[in-house]
Amino acid sequence: QVQLVESGGGLVQPGESLRLSCAASGSGFSINVMGWYRQAPGKERELVATITTGGWTNYEDSVKGRFTISRDNAKNTMYLQMNSLKFEDTAVYHCAAARFDIRTPDYWGQGTQVTVSS
């Protein structure tokens, strides 16, 4: 089993930045791809950023140029640097990990709240 624990959420004003972290622990399966999902109240969960073990990244259109996903394989930790935050970025952010396809994750974190408000 793999456990994922997020941290770094909080309350910020529009235009400010936050960095989320996702620490992975445990063993049993090889994780090849990780990602960040978010779910805002009344909206469907969406995949906002993906990163593979090899470093390939992909972003949802609304966060391109503002969010940066990265991972430290030695520390089994993934990050999401969020800059120029907007009201519409408010959501619970979950990290996810998969052996094969991040669209069908094998593991989920419990989530961390990000609130952008003036």
One Martini backbone bead per residue (centre of mass of N, CA, C, O) as a GRO file, in nm:
protein
  118
    1GLN     BB    1   0.099   0.034   0.015
    2VAL     BB    2  -0.002   0.380  -0.034
    3GLN     BB    3   0.074   0.696   0.105
    4LEU     BB    4  -0.091   1.021   0.104
    5VAL     BB    5   0.033   1.356   0.197
    6GLU     BB    6  -0.085   1.666   0.238
    7SER     BB    7   0.037   2.011   0.202
    8GLY     BB    8  -0.009   2.387   0.203
    9GLY     BB    9  -0.259   2.500   0.254
   10GLY     BB   10  -0.493   2.793   0.224
   11LEU     BB   11  -0.513   3.148   0.269
   12VAL     BB   12  -0.551   3.374  -0.007
   13GLN     BB   13  -0.485   3.613  -0.231
   14PRO     BB   14  -0.500   3.746  -0.510
   15GLY     BB   15  -0.178   3.671  -0.665
   16GLU     BB   16  -0.081   3.463  -0.494
   17SER     BB   17   0.101   3.200  -0.321
   18LEU     BB   18   0.149   2.835  -0.336
   19ARG     BB   19   0.266   2.524  -0.177
   20LEU     BB   20   0.235   2.193  -0.249
   21SER     BB   21   0.242   1.875  -0.082
   22CYS     BB   22   0.343   1.517  -0.146
   23ALA     BB   23   0.369   1.239   0.056
   24ALA     BB   24   0.521   0.926   0.010
   25SER     BB   25   0.433   0.595   0.131
   26GLY     BB   26   0.551   0.281   0.122
   27SER     BB   27   0.456  -0.029  -0.050
   28GLY     BB   28   0.429  -0.267  -0.351
   29PHE     BB   29   0.428  -0.028  -0.570
   30SER     BB   30   0.473   0.125  -0.875
   31ILE     BB   31   0.519   0.461  -0.934
   32ASN     BB   32   0.477   0.657  -1.246
   33VAL     BB   33   0.234   0.855  -1.163
   34MET     BB   34   0.144   1.196  -1.090
   35GLY     BB   35  -0.109   1.414  -0.924
   36TRP     BB   36  -0.346   1.690  -0.947
   37TYR     BB   37  -0.642   1.753  -0.789
   38ARG     BB   38  -0.972   1.920  -0.805
   39GLN     BB   39  -1.250   2.046  -0.585
   40ALA     BB   40  -1.526   2.225  -0.616
   41PRO     BB   41  -1.808   2.347  -0.530
   42GLY     BB   42  -2.030   2.190  -0.751
   43LYS     BB   43  -1.792   2.032  -0.883
   44GLU     BB   44  -1.589   1.862  -1.063
   45ARG     BB   45  -1.333   1.676  -1.082
   46GLU     BB   46  -0.990   1.781  -1.160
   47LEU     BB   47  -0.713   1.770  -1.363
   48VAL     BB   48  -0.419   1.982  -1.340
   49ALA     BB   49  -0.162   1.779  -1.287
   50THR     BB   50   0.131   1.610  -1.433
   51ILE     BB   51   0.376   1.343  -1.340
   52THR     BB   52   0.651   1.167  -1.414
   53THR     BB   53   0.931   0.999  -1.347
   54GLY     BB   54   1.073   1.144  -1.608
   55GLY     BB   55   0.921   1.455  -1.611
   56TRP     BB   56   0.661   1.464  -1.737
   57THR     BB   57   0.422   1.723  -1.825
   58ASN     BB   58   0.082   1.840  -1.735
   59TYR     BB   59  -0.191   2.079  -1.812
   60GLU     BB   60  -0.438   2.259  -1.745
   61ASP     BB   61  -0.533   2.537  -1.902
   62SER     BB   62  -0.598   2.731  -1.645
   63VAL     BB   63  -0.277   2.676  -1.526
   64LYS     BB   64  -0.107   2.767  -1.736
   65GLY     BB   65   0.177   2.953  -1.620
   66ARG     BB   66   0.114   2.913  -1.289
   67PHE     BB   67   0.172   2.612  -1.266
   68THR     BB   68   0.399   2.374  -1.090
   69ILE     BB   69   0.524   2.059  -1.135
   70SER     BB   70   0.692   1.833  -0.900
   71ARG     BB   71   0.969   1.601  -0.816
   72ASP     BB   72   1.116   1.393  -0.551
   73ASN     BB   73   1.227   1.081  -0.566
   74ALA     BB   74   1.406   1.058  -0.307
   75LYS     BB   75   1.146   1.180  -0.125
   76ASN     BB   76   0.862   1.113  -0.225
   77THR     BB   77   0.785   1.405  -0.360
   78MET     BB   78   0.531   1.638  -0.436
   79TYR     BB   79   0.456   1.939  -0.627
   80LEU     BB   80   0.268   2.266  -0.611
   81GLN     BB   81   0.309   2.555  -0.782
   82MET     BB   82   0.118   2.854  -0.703
   83ASN     BB   83   0.043   3.120  -0.910
   84SER     BB   84  -0.165   3.362  -0.954
   85LEU     BB   85  -0.414   3.348  -0.790
   86LYS     BB   86  -0.758   3.259  -0.805
   87PHE     BB   87  -1.074   3.223  -0.722
   88GLU     BB   88  -1.107   2.956  -0.911
   89ASP     BB   89  -0.889   2.788  -0.727
   90THR     BB   90  -1.089   2.708  -0.535
   91ALA     BB   91  -1.015   2.411  -0.340
   92VAL     BB   92  -0.969   2.074  -0.323
   93TYR     BB   93  -0.657   1.917  -0.297
   94HIS     BB   94  -0.534   1.624  -0.468
   95CYS     BB   95  -0.339   1.360  -0.454
   96ALA     BB   96  -0.200   1.128  -0.701
   97ALA     BB   97  -0.153   0.772  -0.788
   98ALA     BB   98   0.009   0.565  -1.047
   99ARG     BB   99   0.104   0.303  -1.248
  100PHE     BB  100  -0.034   0.416  -1.535
  101ASP     BB  101  -0.307   0.608  -1.487
  102ILE     BB  102  -0.415   0.915  -1.366
  103ARG     BB  103  -0.725   0.874  -1.437
  104THR     BB  104  -0.667   0.596  -1.254
  105PRO     BB  105  -0.610   0.588  -0.953
  106ASP     BB  106  -0.466   0.408  -0.677
  107TYR     BB  107  -0.414   0.683  -0.516
  108TRP     BB  108  -0.501   0.894  -0.227
  109GLY     BB  109  -0.547   1.180  -0.080
  110GLN     BB  110  -0.721   1.383   0.156
  111GLY     BB  111  -0.655   1.679   0.132
  112THR     BB  112  -0.640   2.040   0.051
  113GLN     BB  113  -0.713   2.364   0.125
  114VAL     BB  114  -0.795   2.622  -0.116
  115THR     BB  115  -0.815   2.982  -0.062
  116VAL     BB  116  -0.944   3.253  -0.260
  117SER     BB  117  -0.941   3.575  -0.096
  118SER     BB  118  -1.034   3.922  -0.005
   0.00000   0.00000   0.00000
